């Protein structure tokens, strides 16, 4: 076998997807191939013929080769070599393979056994990792370690428990900064709900990777009550989350109550504060980067008002209502948000939800987000 042939095999392998390489047993297959060649057996692409011997009392022993016999023996040998001894593979071949891999792939190969670890010098390989390669590597390792989740802020695997999630208001671990800029968190207007991508990933990990690798979305609940004594207004928001078909959805019920019959005061309050539907729409307010939606111009004589809509810049559906009772005026806004699989903070759905200035983006029709929320 020539070095060129060997490089061709390893080159084909090196450009397979990272997920295939790390989780399909490919290192074992490569070692099986090269181990046979190193020990003087036939090359992987060389035709192999096997011998079947049939005995007949009336004739001499007959020797024949058949495709069925060849295939049967090949399957048997593959089964016998599913866990080959990597110690028998020459060091030169290991280094040759590693040269064609990315740093992340080479580290995965190095982690298959101690000999690989020492030959490939993992510490030297780690110095070649950039931010993107580090994310790829940590996301692979995350699948095999119980109780940790990938943190994009610290570029590390962070431990999680139910206790830390609840105690730190939906933050399961400490970050280098209290609040990260960019598409790493979701916060709508004056809402006290602050949702980090690391926490969102926990919920989808629970369903995609298994219960030991995440936390159920039912834990991502948040309730906030606030009284504005100056305006006589009570504000309450109740948040919930669920995972549907591997994607995370969150929903909130905003309730603004004014205990007097003075609709004008409530109207003024909403025009000043506003209820953020998402980062692009709000009830009342109408700041420069949002669009006013959901309420009549004047609350007086509009009891029973109901309206629905959707955002063209992110996957948000909403509905608003106005009700007048003997106790006072109540304005209710229900919102439904699709956040995607949360595999990356640059996922289009998450990025659209977390970014204030975003060109129109919508992969589902009007009302589809609410319908998905109500499925389960």
WOVEN-V76469 format. One record per backbone hydrogen bond with DSSP energy under -0.5 kcal/mol. NH is the residue of the N-H (numbers start at 1). CO is the residue of the C=O. If there is no record, write none. Layout:
nh/co
NH/CO
NH/CO
//
This chain:
nh/co
6/2
7/3
8/4
9/5
10/6
11/7
12/8
13/9
14/10
15/11
16/13
21/17
22/18
23/19
24/20
27/21
29/25
30/26
31/27
32/28
33/29
34/30
35/31
36/32
37/33
38/34
39/35
40/37
41/36
46/43
52/64
54/52
54/62
56/59
59/56
62/54
64/52
70/66
71/67
72/68
73/69
74/70
75/71
76/72
77/73
78/74
79/75
80/76
81/77
82/79
84/81
86/84
88/85
89/86
94/90
95/91
96/92
97/93
98/94
99/95
100/96
100/97
101/97
101/98
106/102
107/103
108/104
109/105
110/106
111/107
112/109
113/110
117/113
118/114
119/115
120/116
121/117
122/117
124/121
125/121
126/122
127/123
128/125
129/126
134/130
135/131
136/132
137/133
138/134
139/135
140/136
141/137
142/138
143/139
143/140
144/141
145/141
145/142
147/212
148/145
149/158
151/156
152/150
155/151
156/151
158/149
158/156
160/147
165/161
166/162
167/163
168/164
169/166
170/165
171/165
172/170
185/182
186/195
188/193
189/187
191/188
194/192
195/186
196/194
197/184
200/196
201/197
202/198
203/199
204/200
205/201
206/202
207/203
208/204
209/205
210/205
213/210
214/211
215/202
219/216
220/217
221/219
222/239
224/237
226/235
228/226
228/233
229/227
231/228
232/228
233/228
234/257
235/226
236/255
237/224
238/253
239/222
240/251
242/249
244/242
244/247
247/244
248/340
249/242
250/337
251/240
252/335
253/238
254/252
254/333
255/236
256/331
257/234
257/255
258/329
259/232
263/261
266/262
267/263
268/264
269/265
270/266
271/267
272/268
273/269
275/283
276/274
277/275
277/281
278/281
282/291
283/275
284/282
285/270
286/284
290/287
291/280
293/282
302/299
304/322
305/302
307/320
309/318
311/316
316/314
317/336
318/309
319/334
320/307
321/332
322/305
323/330
325/328
328/325
329/258
329/260
330/323
331/256
332/321
333/254
334/319
335/252
336/317
337/250
338/315
339/248
339/337
340/248
347/344
351/347
352/348
353/349
354/350
355/351
358/356
361/312
368/365
371/367
372/368
373/369
374/370
375/372
376/372
376/373
//
